[in-house]
Amino acid sequence: MAFLQYPSPSFRTTSLPTFSVPITASSRVGFAEAKVGVNKPELLPPEFTPVIDVAGFLSDGQEKRLAEEISNIEKDTGFKLRVLAQNYPDTPGLAIKDFWQVDDRTIVFVADPTFGNILNFNVGASVDLDIPRSFWSRLAGKYGNIFYWKEKGEDASIEAAVMAISNCLKEPVGPNNCSEIMCNSEKSCIGRKVYYVLLVTKW
């Protein structure tokens, strides 16, 4: 099963998708600064949920709204969005793979401000066929940068990213799909052109 890793705003390869380790903005392309992998199933909730917030960034109401939006995404598109909010190394880490039954149609969105940019994405191969790779970089550049989440809060970054992903996934697939970063909460939610180099990981 192929799985593509899009930490933001720079990229590197690791032996497994980096559920527990976000990438630093200063990482050199092609250079893997290995961090110790985390696997703490005890931090998983007792029942299934598409949103796991071990960092406490989201209120109960926000978690509920995001879970409802994610459910609608899956019904409308067949793609599975999963959100993990963490402060590394306090994270269930790789335990989420089995908990969420991650597959080629899954987007794992890891929100972690530890290394600057809060938005990190692991994208299944089937998702990658429909969504331009540049979308993830532009999304992280807009809502994941440290100036945005420091001013508006980690929760605002997470909510804006989920809505932008939802709008993107619901667009018809074509040469111009997901060309703009759009959410429903800001009039100024328009994508800007930011270009990064991507490296691919497989498992």
Accessible surface in RSA format (square Angstrom, percent):
REM  Atomic radii and reference values for relative SASA: ProtOr
REM  Chains: A
REM  Algorithm: Lee & Richards
REM  Probe-radius: 1.40
REM  Slices: 20
REM RES _ NUM      All-atoms   Total-Side   Main-Chain    Non-polar    All polar
REM                ABS   REL    ABS   REL    ABS   REL    ABS   REL    ABS   REL
RES MET A   1   100.99  52.3  45.76  30.3  55.23 131.5  46.77  39.8  54.22  71.8
RES ALA A   2    29.83  27.4  23.87  36.8   5.96  13.6  25.01  35.2   4.83  12.8
RES PHE A   3     0.13   0.1   0.13   0.1   0.00   0.0   0.13   0.1   0.00   0.0
RES LEU A   4    10.12   5.6  10.06   7.2   0.06   0.1  10.12   7.1   0.00   0.0
RES GLN A   5     1.48   0.8   0.71   0.5   0.77   1.8   0.71   1.5   0.77   0.6
RES TYR A   6     0.96   0.4   0.96   0.5   0.00   0.0   0.96   0.7   0.00   0.0
RES PRO A   7     3.29   2.4   3.23   2.9   0.06   0.2   3.29   2.7   0.00   0.0
RES SER A   8     0.60   0.5   0.43   0.6   0.17   0.4   0.14   0.3   0.47   0.7
RES PRO A   9    23.30  17.0  23.12  21.1   0.19   0.7  23.12  19.1   0.19   1.2
RES SER A  10    15.66  13.2  13.74  18.3   1.92   4.4  15.34  32.7   0.32   0.5
RES PHE A  11     1.11   0.6   1.11   0.7   0.00   0.0   1.11   0.7   0.00   0.0
RES ARG A  12     3.01   1.3   2.30   1.2   0.71   1.7   0.00   0.0   3.00   1.8
RES THR A  13    51.66  36.7  50.30  51.0   1.36   3.2  26.93  36.2  24.72  37.4
RES THR A  14    40.44  28.8  22.00  22.3  18.44  43.9  32.23  43.3   8.21  12.4
RES SER A  15   105.58  89.2  75.05 100.2  30.53  70.3  57.99 123.5  47.59  66.7
RES LEU A  16    72.01  40.1  69.24  49.5   2.77   7.0  69.24  48.6   2.77   7.5
RES PRO A  17     1.56   1.1   0.42   0.4   1.14   4.1   0.42   0.3   1.14   7.1
RES THR A  18    13.35   9.5   5.60   5.7   7.75  18.5   9.71  13.0   3.63   5.5
RES PHE A  19     0.17   0.1   0.00   0.0   0.17   0.4   0.00   0.0   0.17   0.5
RES SER A  20     3.92   3.3   3.92   5.2   0.00   0.0   0.00   0.0   3.92   5.5
RES VAL A  21     8.89   5.8   8.48   7.7   0.41   1.0   8.48   7.4   0.41   1.1
RES PRO A  22     2.44   1.8   0.27   0.2   2.17   7.9   1.58   1.3   0.86   5.4
RES ILE A  23     1.00   0.6   0.17   0.1   0.83   2.0   0.17   0.1   0.83   2.3
RES THR A  24    23.12  16.4  22.99  23.3   0.13   0.3  21.16  28.4   1.96   3.0
RES ALA A  25    60.56  55.7  40.02  61.8  20.54  46.7  40.10  56.5  20.45  54.2
RES SER A  26   100.28  84.7  70.25  93.7  30.03  69.2  55.15 117.4  45.13  63.2
RES SER A  27    15.50  13.1   0.85   1.1  14.65  33.7   7.30  15.5   8.20  11.5
RES ARG A  28   157.86  66.3 150.66  76.8   7.20  17.1  70.18  95.9  87.68  53.1
RES VAL A  29    79.37  52.2  52.81  47.8  26.55  64.0  52.81  45.9  26.55  72.0
RES GLY A  30    52.75  65.1   0.00   N/A  52.75  65.1  21.63  59.4  31.12  69.7
RES PHE A  31    92.30  46.2  89.85  55.7   2.45   6.4  92.30  56.0   0.00   0.0
RES ALA A  32    49.82  45.8  28.47  43.9  21.35  48.6  28.47  40.1  21.35  56.6
RES GLU A  33    75.77  43.5  72.78  55.1   2.99   7.1  25.90  50.1  49.87  40.7
RES ALA A  34    94.25  86.7  63.26  97.6  31.00  70.5  67.88  95.6  26.38  69.9
RES LYS A  35    71.71  35.0  47.71  29.3  24.01  57.2  18.98  17.1  52.74  56.2
RES VAL A  36   124.13  81.7 116.18 105.2   7.95  19.2 122.10 106.1   2.03   5.5
RES GLY A  37    50.58  62.4   0.00   N/A  50.58  62.4  23.62  64.8  26.96  60.4
RES VAL A  38    12.69   8.4   9.59   8.7   3.10   7.5  12.69  11.0   0.00   0.0
RES ASN A  39    98.48  67.9  73.94  71.4  24.55  59.1  18.91  45.5  79.57  76.9
RES LYS A  40    66.09  32.2  65.84  40.4   0.25   0.6  38.79  34.9  27.30  29.1
RES PRO A  41    76.33  55.6  67.55  61.6   8.78  31.9  67.91  56.1   8.42  52.3
RES GLU A  42   130.28  74.8  93.29  70.6  36.99  88.1  67.82 131.2  62.46  51.0
RES LEU A  43    67.50  37.6  54.72  39.1  12.78  32.1  58.29  40.9   9.21  24.8
RES LEU A  44    33.84  18.8  18.34  13.1  15.50  39.0  18.37  12.9  15.47  41.6
RES PRO A  45    37.56  27.4  25.36  23.1  12.20  44.3  32.34  26.7   5.22  32.4
RES PRO A  46   140.97 102.7  98.21  89.5  42.76 155.5 110.92  91.6  30.06 186.8
RES GLU A  47   137.23  78.8 129.87  98.3   7.36  17.5  47.93  92.7  89.30  72.9
RES PHE A  48   118.83  59.4  91.00  56.4  27.83  72.4  91.07  55.2  27.76  79.5
RES THR A  49    35.06  24.9  33.92  34.4   1.13   2.7  25.00  33.6  10.06  15.2
RES PRO A  50    18.58  13.5  18.58  16.9   0.00   0.0  18.58  15.3   0.00   0.0
RES VAL A  51     1.72   1.1   0.67   0.6   1.05   2.5   0.67   0.6   1.05   2.9
RES ILE A  52     7.00   4.0   4.78   3.6   2.22   5.4   7.00   5.0   0.00   0.0
RES ASP A  53    26.06  18.3   1.29   1.3  24.77  58.6   0.46   1.1  25.60  25.5
RES VAL A  54    52.44  34.5  15.71  14.2  36.74  88.5  23.26  20.2  29.18  79.2
RES ALA A  55    29.17  26.8   0.00   0.0  29.17  66.4   7.28  10.2  21.89  58.0
RES GLY A  56    60.63  74.8   0.00   N/A  60.63  74.8  30.42  83.5  30.22  67.7
RES PHE A  57    34.28  17.1  15.35   9.5  18.93  49.3  19.65  11.9  14.62  41.9
RES LEU A  58    15.14   8.4   0.00   0.0  15.14  38.1   1.38   1.0  13.76  37.0
RES SER A  59    61.25  51.8  49.13  65.6  12.12  27.9  50.69 107.9  10.57  14.8
RES ASP A  60   126.93  88.9 115.97 115.4  10.96  25.9  40.06  94.3  86.88  86.6
RES GLY A  61    34.77  42.9   0.00   N/A  34.77  42.9  29.08  79.8   5.69  12.7
RES GLN A  62    20.48  11.5  20.48  15.0   0.00   0.0   4.02   8.6  16.47  12.5
RES GLU A  63    49.98  28.7  48.94  37.0   1.04   2.5  10.42  20.1  39.56  32.3
RES LYS A  64   137.96  67.3 131.15  80.5   6.81  16.2  80.13  72.1  57.83  61.6
RES ARG A  65   133.07  55.9 127.73  65.1   5.34  12.7  65.16  89.0  67.91  41.2
RES LEU A  66     5.76   3.2   5.59   4.0   0.18   0.4   5.76   4.0   0.00   0.0
RES ALA A  67    26.25  24.1  23.70  36.6   2.55   5.8  24.01  33.8   2.23   5.9
RES GLU A  68    91.98  52.8  87.36  66.1   4.62  11.0  41.54  80.3  50.44  41.2
RES GLU A  69    29.86  17.1  28.49  21.6   1.36   3.2   5.20  10.1  24.65  20.1
RES ILE A  70     1.52   0.9   1.52   1.1   0.00   0.0   1.52   1.1   0.00   0.0
RES SER A  71    45.96  38.8  39.83  53.2   6.12  14.1  28.20  60.1  17.76  24.9
RES ASN A  72    65.34  45.1  64.82  62.6   0.52   1.2   7.24  17.4  58.11  56.2
RES ILE A  73     0.00   0.0   0.00   0.0   0.00   0.0   0.00   0.0   0.00   0.0
RES GLU A  74    63.93  36.7  58.09  43.9   5.84  13.9  19.69  38.1  44.24  36.1
RES LYS A  75   163.93  80.0 125.36  76.9  38.57  91.8  84.44  76.0  79.49  84.7
RES ASP A  76    96.26  67.4  59.08  58.8  37.17  87.9  18.67  43.9  77.59  77.4
RES THR A  77    29.45  20.9   6.54   6.6  22.91  54.6  15.36  20.6  14.08  21.3
RES GLY A  78    34.34  42.3   0.00   N/A  34.34  42.3  24.37  66.9   9.97  22.3
RES PHE A  79    10.94   5.5  10.94   6.8   0.00   0.0  10.94   6.6   0.00   0.0
RES LYS A  80    29.16  14.2  29.16  17.9   0.00   0.0  16.31  14.7  12.85  13.7
RES LEU A  81     0.00   0.0   0.00   0.0   0.00   0.0   0.00   0.0   0.00   0.0
RES ARG A  82    12.26   5.1  12.26   6.2   0.00   0.0   0.00   0.0  12.26   7.4
RES VAL A  83     0.00   0.0   0.00   0.0   0.00   0.0   0.00   0.0   0.00   0.0
RES LEU A  84     0.00   0.0   0.00   0.0   0.00   0.0   0.00   0.0   0.00   0.0
RES ALA A  85     0.00   0.0   0.00   0.0   0.00   0.0   0.00   0.0   0.00   0.0
RES GLN A  86     0.00   0.0   0.00   0.0   0.00   0.0   0.00   0.0   0.00   0.0
RES ASN A  87    57.25  39.5  56.40  54.5   0.85   2.0  20.66  49.7  36.60  35.4
RES TYR A  88    37.32  17.4  25.61  14.6  11.71  30.5  18.30  13.8  19.02  23.4
RES PRO A  89    70.99  51.7  70.99  64.7   0.00   0.0  70.99  58.6   0.00   0.0
RES ASP A  90    86.29  60.4  85.96  85.6   0.34   0.8  21.79  51.3  64.50  64.3
RES THR A  91     0.00   0.0   0.00   0.0   0.00   0.0   0.00   0.0   0.00   0.0
RES PRO A  92     0.00   0.0   0.00   0.0   0.00   0.0   0.00   0.0   0.00   0.0
RES GLY A  93     0.00   0.0   0.00   N/A   0.00   0.0   0.00   0.0   0.00   0.0
RES LEU A  94    49.07  27.3  42.55  30.4   6.52  16.4  42.65  30.0   6.41  17.3
RES ALA A  95    13.90  12.8   3.16   4.9  10.74  24.4  11.44  16.1   2.46   6.5
RES ILE A  96     0.00   0.0   0.00   0.0   0.00   0.0   0.00   0.0   0.00   0.0
RES LYS A  97    74.92  36.5  73.75  45.2   1.17   2.8  31.59  28.4  43.32  46.1
RES ASP A  98   105.06  73.6  99.41  98.9   5.65  13.4  29.38  69.1  75.68  75.5
RES PHE A  99    48.25  24.1  26.21  16.2  22.05  57.4  35.69  21.6  12.56  36.0
RES TRP A 100     4.04   1.6   0.00   0.0   4.04   9.5   0.73   0.4   3.31   5.4
RES GLN A 101   125.61  70.2 118.39  86.5   7.22  17.2  54.00 114.9  71.61  54.3
RES VAL A 102    11.53   7.6   0.00   0.0  11.53  27.8   0.00   0.0  11.53  31.3
RES ASP A 103    53.91  37.8  53.91  53.7   0.00   0.0  26.35  62.0  27.55  27.5
RES ASP A 104    44.19  31.0  43.20  43.0   0.99   2.3  10.10  23.8  34.09  34.0
RES ARG A 105    95.16  40.0  95.16  48.5   0.00   0.0  44.82  61.3  50.34  30.5
RES THR A 106     0.04   0.0   0.04   0.0   0.00   0.0   0.04   0.1   0.00   0.0
RES ILE A 107     0.00   0.0   0.00   0.0   0.00   0.0   0.00   0.0   0.00   0.0
RES VAL A 108     0.00   0.0   0.00   0.0   0.00   0.0   0.00   0.0   0.00   0.0
RES PHE A 109     0.00   0.0   0.00   0.0   0.00   0.0   0.00   0.0   0.00   0.0
RES VAL A 110     0.88   0.6   0.88   0.8   0.00   0.0   0.88   0.8   0.00   0.0
RES ALA A 111     0.00   0.0   0.00   0.0   0.00   0.0   0.00   0.0   0.00   0.0
RES ASP A 112     0.00   0.0   0.00   0.0   0.00   0.0   0.00   0.0   0.00   0.0
RES PRO A 113    18.24  13.3  10.63   9.7   7.61  27.7  10.69   8.8   7.55  46.9
RES THR A 114    61.96  44.1  28.20  28.6  33.77  80.5  35.57  47.8  26.39  39.9
RES PHE A 115    46.64  23.3  30.60  19.0  16.04  41.7  38.38  23.3   8.25  23.6
RES GLY A 116    19.97  24.6   0.00   N/A  19.97  24.6  17.75  48.7   2.22   5.0
RES ASN A 117    10.12   7.0   6.26   6.0   3.86   9.3   3.08   7.4   7.04   6.8
RES ILE A 118     0.00   0.0   0.00   0.0   0.00   0.0   0.00   0.0   0.00   0.0
RES LEU A 119     0.00   0.0   0.00   0.0   0.00   0.0   0.00   0.0   0.00   0.0
RES ASN A 120     4.38   3.0   4.38   4.2   0.00   0.0   4.32  10.4   0.05   0.1
RES PHE A 121     0.48   0.2   0.00   0.0   0.48   1.2   0.00   0.0   0.48   1.4
RES ASN A 122     2.32   1.6   2.32   2.2   0.00   0.0   0.00   0.0   2.32   2.2
RES VAL A 123     0.00   0.0   0.00   0.0   0.00   0.0   0.00   0.0   0.00   0.0
RES GLY A 124     0.00   0.0   0.00   N/A   0.00   0.0   0.00   0.0   0.00   0.0
RES ALA A 125    26.84  24.7  25.31  39.1   1.53   3.5  25.56  36.0   1.28   3.4
RES SER A 126    32.86  27.8  29.70  39.6   3.16   7.3   6.07  12.9  26.80  37.5
RES VAL A 127     0.00   0.0   0.00   0.0   0.00   0.0   0.00   0.0   0.00   0.0
RES ASP A 128    25.03  17.5  13.66  13.6  11.38  26.9   0.68   1.6  24.36  24.3
RES LEU A 129   151.83  84.6 120.70  86.4  31.13  78.2 123.76  86.9  28.07  75.6
RES ASP A 130    44.91  31.5  40.46  40.3   4.46  10.5   2.40   5.7  42.51  42.4
RES ILE A 131     5.57   3.2   3.69   2.7   1.88   4.5   4.87   3.5   0.70   1.9
RES PRO A 132    46.38  33.8  33.28  30.3  13.10  47.6  45.79  37.8   0.59   3.7
RES ARG A 133    90.57  38.0  84.91  43.3   5.65  13.5  29.03  39.7  61.54  37.3
RES SER A 134    47.36  40.0  39.43  52.6   7.93  18.3  30.59  65.1  16.77  23.5
RES PHE A 135     0.67   0.3   0.67   0.4   0.00   0.0   0.67   0.4   0.00   0.0
RES TRP A 136     1.08   0.4   1.01   0.5   0.06   0.1   1.08   0.6   0.00   0.0
RES SER A 137     3.23   2.7   2.97   4.0   0.26   0.6   1.64   3.5   1.59   2.2
RES ARG A 138    19.23   8.1  18.98   9.7   0.25   0.6  10.39  14.2   8.84   5.4
RES LEU A 139     0.00   0.0   0.00   0.0   0.00   0.0   0.00   0.0   0.00   0.0
RES ALA A 140     0.00   0.0   0.00   0.0   0.00   0.0   0.00   0.0   0.00   0.0
RES GLY A 141     5.67   7.0   0.00   N/A   5.67   7.0   5.48  15.0   0.19   0.4
RES LYS A 142    34.01  16.6  30.68  18.8   3.33   7.9   4.23   3.8  29.78  31.7
RES TYR A 143     0.40   0.2   0.40   0.2   0.00   0.0   0.40   0.3   0.00   0.0
RES GLY A 144     0.00   0.0   0.00   N/A   0.00   0.0   0.00   0.0   0.00   0.0
RES ASN A 145    34.56  23.8  32.48  31.4   2.08   5.0  23.31  56.1  11.25  10.9
RES ILE A 146    71.31  40.6  69.20  51.6   2.11   5.1  69.20  49.8   2.11   5.7
RES PHE A 147   162.99  81.5 156.05  96.7   6.94  18.1 159.63  96.8   3.37   9.6
RES TYR A 148    28.77  13.4  23.66  13.5   5.11  13.3  25.83  19.4   2.94   3.6
RES TRP A 149    18.91   7.6  17.63   8.5   1.28   3.0  17.63   9.4   1.28   2.1
RES LYS A 150   141.08  68.8 110.28  67.7  30.80  73.3  58.95  53.1  82.12  87.5
RES GLU A 151   140.37  80.6 103.70  78.5  36.67  87.3  43.11  83.4  97.26  79.4
RES LYS A 152   101.86  49.7  74.99  46.0  26.87  64.0  39.07  35.2  62.79  66.9
RES GLY A 153    19.18  23.7   0.00   N/A  19.18  23.7  18.35  50.4   0.83   1.9
RES GLU A 154    46.55  26.7  46.29  35.0   0.26   0.6   0.53   1.0  46.02  37.6
RES ASP A 155    40.06  28.1  39.70  39.5   0.36   0.9   2.25   5.3  37.81  37.7
RES ALA A 156    26.45  24.3  20.97  32.4   5.47  12.4  24.91  35.1   1.54   4.1
RES SER A 157     0.00   0.0   0.00   0.0   0.00   0.0   0.00   0.0   0.00   0.0
RES ILE A 158     0.00   0.0   0.00   0.0   0.00   0.0   0.00   0.0   0.00   0.0
RES GLU A 159    43.69  25.1  43.56  33.0   0.13   0.3  15.08  29.2  28.61  23.4
RES ALA A 160     3.78   3.5   2.28   3.5   1.50   3.4   3.17   4.5   0.60   1.6
RES ALA A 161     0.00   0.0   0.00   0.0   0.00   0.0   0.00   0.0   0.00   0.0
RES VAL A 162     0.00   0.0   0.00   0.0   0.00   0.0   0.00   0.0   0.00   0.0
RES MET A 163    36.40  18.9  36.40  24.1   0.00   0.0  25.19  21.4  11.21  14.9
RES ALA A 164     0.92   0.9   0.00   0.0   0.92   2.1   0.00   0.0   0.92   2.4
RES ILE A 165     0.65   0.4   0.65   0.5   0.00   0.0   0.65   0.5   0.00   0.0
RES SER A 166     1.09   0.9   1.09   1.5   0.00   0.0   0.00   0.0   1.09   1.5
RES ASN A 167    34.47  23.8  30.28  29.3   4.19  10.1   8.40  20.2  26.07  25.2
RES CYS A 168     3.55   2.7   1.70   1.9   1.85   4.3   1.80   4.6   1.74   1.9
RES LEU A 169    13.59   7.6   0.49   0.4  13.10  32.9   1.04   0.7  12.55  33.8
RES LYS A 170    90.63  44.2  59.53  36.5  31.10  74.0  42.20  38.0  48.43  51.6
RES GLU A 171    44.52  25.6  35.31  26.7   9.21  21.9  23.07  44.6  21.45  17.5
RES PRO A 172   118.42  86.3 101.42  92.4  17.01  61.8 113.19  93.5   5.23  32.5
RES VAL A 173    97.93  64.4  67.73  61.3  30.20  72.8  67.73  58.8  30.20  81.9
RES GLY A 174    30.03  37.0   0.00   N/A  30.03  37.0  23.18  63.6   6.85  15.3
RES PRO A 175   140.28 102.2  98.57  89.9  41.71 151.6 112.57  92.9  27.71 172.2
RES ASN A 176   113.71  78.4 104.42 100.9   9.30  22.4  28.89  69.5  84.82  82.0
RES ASN A 177    11.83   8.2   3.91   3.8   7.92  19.1   4.48  10.8   7.35   7.1
RES CYS A 178     0.00   0.0   0.00   0.0   0.00   0.0   0.00   0.0   0.00   0.0
RES SER A 179    68.50  57.9  48.07  64.1  20.43  47.1  33.40  71.1  35.10  49.2
RES GLU A 180    76.39  43.9  72.92  55.2   3.48   8.3  18.14  35.1  58.25  47.6
RES ILE A 181     0.01   0.0   0.01   0.0   0.00   0.0   0.01   0.0   0.00   0.0
RES MET A 182    66.87  34.6  65.59  43.4   1.29   3.1  39.26  33.4  27.62  36.6
RES CYS A 183    12.69   9.6   0.00   0.0  12.69  29.8   0.00   0.0  12.69  13.7
RES ASN A 184   108.88  75.1  71.81  69.4  37.07  89.3  32.89  79.2  75.99  73.5
RES SER A 185    87.73  74.1  50.34  67.2  37.39  86.1  51.77 110.2  35.96  50.4
RES GLU A 186    48.28  27.7  33.98  25.7  14.30  34.1  27.70  53.6  20.58  16.8
RES LYS A 187   215.01 104.9 179.52 110.1  35.49  84.5 131.27 118.2  83.74  89.2
RES SER A 188    76.72  64.8  62.84  83.9  13.88  32.0  52.23 111.2  24.48  34.3
RES CYS A 189     3.16   2.4   1.37   1.5   1.79   4.2   1.37   3.5   1.79   1.9
RES ILE A 190    91.79  52.2  84.98  63.3   6.80  16.4  84.98  61.2   6.80  18.5
RES GLY A 191    20.68  25.5   0.00   N/A  20.68  25.5   1.23   3.4  19.45  43.6
RES ARG A 192   130.41  54.8 122.75  62.6   7.66  18.2  60.89  83.2  69.52  42.1
RES LYS A 193   170.47  83.2 143.61  88.1  26.86  63.9  87.85  79.1  82.62  88.0
RES VAL A 194    29.74  19.6  26.07  23.6   3.67   8.8  29.39  25.5   0.35   0.9
RES TYR A 195   168.41  78.6 142.24  80.9  26.17  68.1 121.98  91.7  46.43  57.2
RES TYR A 196    81.67  38.1  51.89  29.5  29.79  77.5  41.42  31.1  40.26  49.6
RES VAL A 197    93.38  61.4  85.39  77.3   7.98  19.2  89.64  77.9   3.74  10.1
RES LEU A 198    35.93  20.0  16.05  11.5  19.88  50.0  16.05  11.3  19.88  53.5
RES LEU A 199    46.78  26.1  43.25  30.9   3.52   8.9  45.62  32.0   1.16   3.1
RES VAL A 200    52.47  34.5  32.06  29.0  20.41  49.2  32.12  27.9  20.36  55.2
RES THR A 201     5.77   4.1   1.68   1.7   4.09   9.8   5.70   7.7   0.07   0.1
RES LYS A 202   152.03  74.2 130.31  80.0  21.73  51.7  73.05  65.8  78.98  84.1
RES TRP A 203    53.71  21.6  10.03   4.9  43.68 102.5  46.98  25.0   6.73  10.9
END  Absolute sums over single chains surface
CHAIN  1 A     9104.0       7063.7       2040.3       5162.8       3941.2
END  Absolute sums over all chains
TOTAL          9104.0       7063.7       2040.3       5162.8       3941.2
